[in-house]
Amino acid sequence: MASAVENSSKASDRLYAAIGEFLAQHRLSVDPVHYAFAHRVLSDQRGPLAAAVARITDGGVRLSSRDIEELGGRAVIGTPATAGGDSAPTPSSPPQLTIVADNTKAQSLVARAQMQVEDFGDTVRAMHADARGFGQDLRASRDAIRDARDGSAIDEVVRMASSMLDRVSSAEAKLQEATHEADRLRHELEQARDDARRDPLTGLPNRRAFEHAYAAAAANEENICVAICDVDKFKSVNDRFGHAVGDRVLKAIAEALRVGCDEHLVARFGGEEFVVMFTGLNPADALSTLEGARAAVAAKRYRLRETDAPLGAVTFSAGLTLVAPDDTIGSAMGRADRLLYAAKENGRNCIQSDR
């Protein structure tokens, strides 16, 4: 009995340590969502969730908070802190959470589209039935007119034609309304598709949009350089000034990268990480462009909006690599990530390139 208890305790200790390593490896802050997610992955390492994580992280790519949301939903209790910082997190006790799918808007759009299709089908079926009935009545009236000696049959045809015209007019109004609703749905679906590929905080494309753009550029055999940029000591900004200030810093750096790397794709990769995809540039020109953005960020001095107190310099480090013809997105991003670590080790506020 004592042996069983001891073995159970050792297994718990191993799981606890593994969760800490998982969070540190992916630079995830210690909050209920991240801990619960790591616990689910590591508790069933042959399960579908662990397999999905393995596919995403193939080649050394780190998980982002958005990946966790897409794989496991969002927490009803607790708000995930911004992932980041140069220091590794440590685990804490797992809370009791209820996980729900965060797809209310998508479900609403699907439901409305389904209702519209059903209404459109009902309208078309009703028009078809009216036309068939009108044809049958018209044939009967034709025979009656041929045999009639007075104008009663003609009056009946006029009545039927007037009734049919009223029904056609009503059907046209319904079809016009359905067309307008279809246009509204099309616009909302396009907006939802754009929202699904855009980071809500910075307005930049998100990781999903980057992956689609990378796949398209690779399929066209374009010359590609990719860079991963990470805000230096971002955790200390959040710890000292709060997440609201941290969010403003992220937005400022996002804008600086967007302007400095104009005509190239800048996306928020997750947490305090951004990714830049240069197409049509050789590594030297890509490095020069990114270096200009880094210098612009480093030269700026931030102040707290509320008190005008100086926030100090905010910098980022980056790893830049040339994508080889046989690279996958995982291998290219893994190489850029290792170069980013080298830049951090070289003192931060610099760019490490493999060329």
Secondary structure, DSSP 8 states (H G I E B T S, - for coil): -HHHHHHHHHHHHHHHHHHHHHHHHTT---SHHHHHHHHHHHHSTTSHHHHHHHHHTTTS----HHHHHHHH-EESSS-------SS-----------EE---HHHHHHHHHHHHHHHHHHHHHHHHHHHHHHHHHHHHHHHHHHHH-SSSHHHHHHHHHHHHHHHHHHHHHHHHHHHHHHHHHHHHHHHHHHHHHTB-TTT-SB-HHHHHHHHHHHHHTT--EEEEEEEETTHHHHHHHH-HHHHHHHHHHHHHHHHHHTTTSEEEEEETTEEEEEEES--HHHHHHHHHHHHHHHHH-EEE-TTT--EEEE--EEEEEEE--TT--HHHHHHHHHHHHHHHHHTTSSSEEE--
